[in-house]
């Protein structure tokens, strides 16, 4: 299995996890899994072009340059990655967060859209 396929499988696993976590009312952890779904799909896209950024910021920045500006990845959908990153940081690091079921469902829907868009480029 190629590294690209491995990252896409990881992304899909995170999406499945996000849905399962939502179903047991673990909304913050579900949002975190949504972010990692999109993050892993983005890493697969970058690997396809020969890039291996080491940081989250590097992945997001390079993705914007290589896919949004140069390859017409849907701009609206591309923004889901960075908007979900800030929610993930609150979910993972803040003692108290405001993540509820509505936010978790929105993130799941965005992660699904992101995955569908990413698959167009693989």
C-alpha positions in Angstrom: 0.0 0.0 0.0 1.3 3.4 -0.9 1.9 6.2 1.6 -0.9 8.2 0.0 -3.3 5.3 0.4 -2.2 4.8 4.0 -2.9 8.5 4.8 -6.3 8.3 3.1 -7.2 5.1 5.1 -6.1 7.0 8.3 -8.3 9.9 7.2 -11.3 7.6 6.6 -10.7 5.9 10.0 -10.8 9.3 11.7 -14.1 10.1 10.0 -15.6 6.8 11.2 -14.3 7.5 14.7 -15.7 11.1 14.7 -19.2 9.7 13.9 -18.9 7.0 16.6 -17.7 9.5 19.2 -20.6 11.8 18.3 -23.0 8.9 18.8 -21.8 8.5 22.4 -21.9 12.2 23.1 -18.2 12.7 23.0 -18.5 15.9 21.0 -15.1 17.5 21.6 -13.3 14.3 20.8 -15.4 13.9 17.7 -14.4 17.4 16.5 -10.7 16.5 17.1 -11.1 13.3 15.0 -12.7 15.4 12.2 -9.7 17.7 12.1 -7.3 14.7 11.9 -9.5 13.3 9.1 -8.9 16.4 7.1 -5.3 16.7 8.2 -4.4 13.2 7.0 -6.3 13.7 3.7 -4.2 16.9 3.2 -1.0 15.1 3.9 -1.9 12.5 1.3 -2.5 15.3 -1.2 0.9 16.9 -0.4 2.7 13.6 -0.6 1.2 13.1 -4.1 3.2 16.3 -5.1 6.3 15.2 -3.3 6.0 17.3 -0.2 6.4 16.1 3.4 5.8 19.1 5.7 6.6 18.4 9.4 4.2 20.7 11.2 0.5 21.4 11.2 1.1 25.0 10.1 3.4 23.7 7.3 0.7 21.3 6.0 -2.0 23.9 6.0 0.2 26.6 4.4 1.6 24.3 1.7 -1.9 22.9 1.0 -3.2 26.4 0.4 -0.4 27.2 -2.0 -0.3 23.9 -3.9 -4.0 23.0 -4.1 -6.1 26.0 -3.4 -4.1 28.6 -5.4 -2.6 26.2 -8.1 -5.1 23.4 -8.5 -8.5 24.8 -7.8 -9.4 22.8 -4.7 -12.7 24.4 -3.6 -11.8 27.5 -1.6 -14.8 27.2 0.7 -14.1 23.6 1.5 -10.4 24.2 1.9 -11.1 26.6 4.8 -12.7 23.8 6.8 -9.2 22.5 7.7 -8.0 25.7 9.5 -11.4 26.4 11.1 -11.6 22.9 12.5 -8.0 23.1 13.7 -8.9 25.9 16.1 -11.8 23.9 17.4 -9.6 20.9 17.8 -7.1 22.9 19.8 -9.9 24.0 22.1 -11.2 20.4 22.4 -7.8 19.0 23.1 -6.2 21.6 25.3 -8.8 23.7 27.0 -10.2 22.5 30.4 -13.7 23.7 29.3 -14.9 24.2 25.7 -18.1 25.2 24.0 -18.3 22.2 21.6 -21.7 20.8 21.5 -23.7 18.4 19.3 -24.4 21.1 16.7 -20.7 21.9 16.3 -19.8 18.2 16.2 -22.3 17.5 13.4 -21.2 20.5 11.4 -17.6 19.3 11.7 -18.5 15.8 10.6 -20.3 17.2 7.5 -17.3 19.4 6.7 -14.9 16.5 7.1 -17.0 14.4 4.7 -17.1 17.3 2.2 -13.4 17.7 2.5 -12.7 14.0 1.9 -14.9 14.1 -1.2 -13.1 17.1 -2.6 -9.7 15.6 -1.7 -10.5 12.4 -3.6 -10.9 14.4 -6.8 -7.2 15.2 -6.7 -5.8 11.7 -6.0 
